[in-house]
Amino acid sequence: MSDIWNWQTAADVFWKLIKVVPVTLEATFLGFALAAVLGLVWALMRRSRFRPVSVLSYWLIEFVRSTPLLVQLFFLYLALPRFPVFVIGVTGLGLHYSAYLAEVYRGGIEAVSQGQWEAARALNFSPLKTWTRIILPQAIPPIIPVMGNYLIVLFKETPLLFAINVVEMMSVAKKFGSHTFQYTEAYTIVGVLFFLMSYPSSLLVRWAEQRMALKQ
């Protein structure tokens, strides 16, 4: 039996990690859903004709993009002590990636031709109808592959949640290692599980990008 790797230990930690995979996935999808909604809000605020709203959105986005996710998680953890750590973690992920998705949305919106805006005005559409019936249906489909890439990146950042005591894969691996003093197996299995879940997703995103390129 190797002193570096123990297959029985690897099997033991594998089953412990499998039990918390749903926590990681739940944090990923809830965090991304929040990011998608807030990102669209920030993007629309950036386009506001009311300058204070546009400036506020700009600086919010720049601040979030310019500070580490880990620091933001610690800030929320200390600022919201009565909230469950899972909620804080999801909120942190959502807020952080909303700043990136805001720029993605903005790029998609700006890619819509000026003629579409003019057509909406010619038809006397209200601003709400213009956005929901004409602009967003054209702006969002082309950016879906880019959003998919950010979903994968967000997924790979969920181990940071262990820093605020969320019981996910990294925290289980650390606890297992501290009890058995066999960290190699624990962290290796975490890496393998992340690869097995993220690589097929990256292939799917690549396929979506190719499909989108063919349509264009």
C-alpha positions as CSV (number, residue, x, y, z in Angstrom):
1,M,0.0,0.0,0.0
2,S,1.4,3.4,-1.0
3,D,2.1,6.0,1.6
4,I,1.0,8.6,-0.9
5,W,-2.4,7.2,-2.0
6,N,-4.8,4.9,-0.1
7,W,-7.7,3.5,-2.2
8,Q,-9.8,2.7,0.8
9,T,-9.4,6.2,2.1
10,A,-10.3,7.5,-1.4
11,A,-13.5,5.4,-1.4
12,D,-14.4,6.6,2.1
13,V,-14.1,10.3,1.3
14,F,-15.8,9.8,-2.1
15,W,-19.0,8.7,-0.6
16,K,-18.9,11.6,2.0
17,L,-18.3,14.1,-0.9
18,I,-21.1,12.7,-3.0
19,K,-23.6,13.5,-0.2
20,V,-22.8,17.2,-0.4
21,V,-22.7,17.5,-4.2
22,P,-26.3,18.6,-4.2
23,V,-25.3,21.5,-1.9
24,T,-22.7,22.6,-4.4
25,L,-25.1,22.4,-7.3
26,E,-27.9,24.2,-5.5
27,A,-25.5,27.0,-4.5
28,T,-24.4,27.2,-8.2
29,F,-27.8,27.4,-9.8
30,L,-29.4,29.7,-7.2
31,G,-26.4,32.0,-7.3
32,F,-26.5,32.1,-11.0
33,A,-30.2,32.7,-11.1
34,L,-29.7,35.7,-8.8
35,A,-26.8,36.9,-10.9
36,A,-28.8,36.7,-14.1
37,V,-31.6,38.8,-12.6
38,L,-29.4,41.4,-10.9
39,G,-27.1,41.5,-13.9
40,L,-30.1,42.5,-16.2
41,V,-31.1,45.1,-13.6
42,W,-27.6,46.6,-13.6
43,A,-27.5,46.6,-17.4
44,L,-30.8,48.4,-17.7
45,M,-29.7,50.9,-15.0
46,R,-26.6,51.6,-17.0
47,R,-28.7,52.6,-20.0
48,S,-30.9,54.9,-17.8
49,R,-31.3,58.5,-19.1
50,F,-31.3,59.6,-15.4
51,R,-27.6,60.1,-15.0
52,P,-27.4,59.4,-11.2
53,V,-28.9,55.9,-11.8
54,S,-26.5,55.3,-14.7
55,V,-23.5,56.4,-12.6
56,L,-24.5,54.4,-9.6
57,S,-24.8,51.3,-11.7
58,Y,-21.4,51.9,-13.3
59,W,-19.6,52.2,-9.9
60,L,-21.5,49.3,-8.4
61,I,-20.4,47.1,-11.2
62,E,-16.8,48.4,-11.2
63,F,-16.5,47.9,-7.4
64,V,-17.8,44.4,-7.4
65,R,-15.6,43.4,-10.4
66,S,-12.5,45.0,-8.8
67,T,-12.8,43.3,-5.4
68,P,-12.2,39.5,-4.6
69,L,-15.2,37.3,-4.2
70,L,-13.7,35.9,-1.0
71,V,-13.6,39.4,0.5
72,Q,-17.2,40.0,-0.5
73,L,-18.2,36.7,1.1
74,F,-16.5,37.6,4.4
75,F,-18.1,41.1,4.4
76,L,-21.6,39.6,3.9
77,Y,-20.9,36.9,6.5
78,L,-20.0,39.6,9.1
79,A,-22.7,42.1,8.0
80,L,-25.5,39.6,8.0
81,P,-24.8,37.4,11.1
82,R,-28.4,36.3,11.5
83,F,-28.8,34.9,8.0
84,P,-28.0,31.2,7.3
85,V,-24.5,30.8,5.8
86,F,-25.9,29.1,2.7
87,V,-28.1,32.1,2.0
88,I,-25.1,34.4,2.5
89,G,-23.0,32.2,0.2
90,V,-25.6,32.2,-2.6
91,T,-26.1,36.0,-2.2
92,G,-22.4,36.6,-2.4
93,L,-22.1,34.4,-5.6
94,G,-25.1,36.1,-7.1
95,L,-23.9,39.7,-6.4
96,H,-20.4,39.0,-7.6
97,Y,-21.3,37.4,-10.9
98,S,-24.2,39.9,-11.5
99,A,-21.5,42.5,-12.2
100,Y,-20.0,40.3,-14.9
101,L,-23.3,39.4,-16.4
102,A,-24.3,43.0,-16.5
103,E,-21.6,43.6,-19.0
104,V,-22.6,40.6,-21.0
105,Y,-26.2,41.8,-21.2
106,R,-25.0,45.3,-22.1
107,G,-23.0,43.8,-25.0
108,G,-26.1,41.9,-26.2
109,I,-28.3,45.0,-26.0
110,E,-25.9,47.2,-27.8
111,A,-25.7,44.6,-30.6
112,V,-29.3,45.1,-31.4
113,S,-29.5,47.3,-34.5
114,Q,-30.7,50.8,-34.2
115,G,-33.4,50.0,-36.7
116,Q,-35.2,47.9,-34.1
117,W,-35.4,50.8,-31.7
118,E,-36.7,53.0,-34.5
119,A,-39.3,50.4,-35.4
120,A,-40.5,50.3,-31.8
121,R,-40.9,54.0,-31.8
122,A,-42.7,54.0,-35.1
123,L,-45.2,51.4,-33.7
124,N,-45.6,53.7,-30.6
125,F,-44.5,50.9,-28.3
126,S,-44.2,51.7,-24.6
127,P,-40.7,51.4,-23.1
128,L,-41.8,48.1,-21.3
129,K,-43.2,46.7,-24.5
130,T,-40.1,47.7,-26.5
131,W,-37.8,45.9,-24.1
132,T,-39.9,42.8,-23.6
133,R,-41.2,42.3,-27.2
134,I,-38.3,43.6,-29.3
135,I,-35.0,44.3,-27.6
136,L,-34.5,41.5,-25.0
137,P,-35.7,38.7,-27.3
138,Q,-33.0,39.7,-29.8
139,A,-30.3,40.6,-27.2
140,I,-30.4,37.5,-25.0
141,P,-30.1,34.4,-27.3
142,P,-26.7,35.4,-28.7
143,I,-25.2,35.8,-25.2
144,I,-26.4,32.5,-23.8
145,P,-23.1,30.7,-24.5
146,V,-21.2,33.5,-22.7
147,M,-23.6,33.2,-19.8
148,G,-23.0,29.5,-19.8
149,N,-19.2,30.1,-19.5
150,Y,-19.9,32.3,-16.4
151,L,-22.1,29.6,-14.9
152,I,-19.2,27.1,-15.1
153,V,-16.8,29.7,-13.6
154,L,-19.3,30.3,-10.8
155,F,-19.6,26.6,-10.2
156,K,-15.8,26.3,-9.8
157,E,-15.7,29.1,-7.3
158,T,-18.2,27.4,-4.9
159,P,-15.3,26.0,-2.8
160,L,-14.8,29.5,-1.5
161,L,-18.1,29.0,0.4
162,F,-16.3,26.8,2.9
163,A,-14.6,29.9,4.2
164,I,-17.9,31.0,5.7
165,N,-18.8,27.6,7.0
166,V,-21.1,26.3,4.2
167,V,-20.9,22.5,4.3
168,E,-20.0,21.8,0.6
169,M,-17.3,19.6,-0.9
170,M,-14.2,21.5,0.1
171,S,-15.3,21.8,3.7
172,V,-16.1,18.1,3.9
173,A,-12.7,17.3,2.4
174,K,-10.9,19.6,4.9
175,K,-12.8,18.0,7.8
176,F,-12.0,14.5,6.6
177,G,-8.4,15.3,6.2
178,S,-8.1,16.9,9.6
179,H,-9.5,13.7,11.2
180,T,-7.5,11.2,9.1
181,F,-4.4,13.3,8.2
182,Q,-4.9,12.0,4.6
183,Y,-5.6,15.2,2.7
184,T,-4.2,13.9,-0.7
185,E,-7.2,11.6,-1.3
186,A,-9.7,14.1,-0.1
187,Y,-8.6,17.1,-2.2
188,T,-7.9,14.9,-5.2
189,I,-11.4,13.5,-5.2
190,V,-12.8,17.0,-4.9
191,G,-10.8,18.0,-8.0
192,V,-12.0,14.9,-9.9
193,L,-15.6,15.6,-9.1
194,F,-15.4,19.2,-10.2
195,F,-13.8,18.1,-13.4
196,L,-16.4,15.4,-14.1
197,M,-19.2,18.0,-13.7
198,S,-17.6,21.0,-15.3
199,Y,-15.9,19.5,-18.4
200,P,-19.1,18.1,-19.9
201,S,-20.8,21.5,-19.2
202,S,-17.9,23.3,-21.1
203,L,-18.5,20.9,-24.1
204,L,-22.2,21.8,-24.0
205,V,-21.4,25.5,-24.0
206,R,-18.9,25.1,-26.9
207,W,-21.6,23.2,-28.8
208,A,-24.0,26.1,-28.2
209,E,-21.5,28.6,-29.4
210,Q,-21.0,26.7,-32.6
211,R,-24.7,26.5,-33.1
212,M,-25.1,30.2,-32.5
213,A,-22.3,30.9,-35.0
214,L,-24.0,28.8,-37.7
215,K,-27.3,30.7,-37.2
216,Q,-25.5,34.0,-37.6
